[in-house]
């Protein structure tokens, strides 16, 4: 039942933002790391576009989260697909 509620929230709040985006990225994490820094640099380079980044895994830290969200709309799928996020 709770999963259905999360799906409805995703469908009503997130899907319209995805549809209106010029570019969509699927990335695993936003925590501290070399690959994440490169991803952030790419997103900064195209920040004049409507960019949506969909993060697919739970990040170890919030190190780059604020920077990603300042240059793109971010969506975290982990809260929808992983029950562990509520036990933290």
VENBEL-V182835 format. One record per helix or strand of 3 or more residues. SS is the DSSP state (A for helix, B for strand). FROM is the first residue (numbers start at 1). TO is the last residue. If there is no record, write none. Layout:
SS	FROM	TO
SS	FROM	TO
This chain:
A	2	19
B	23	27
A	34	45
B	51	55
A	65	71
B	73	76
A	78	81
A	83	87
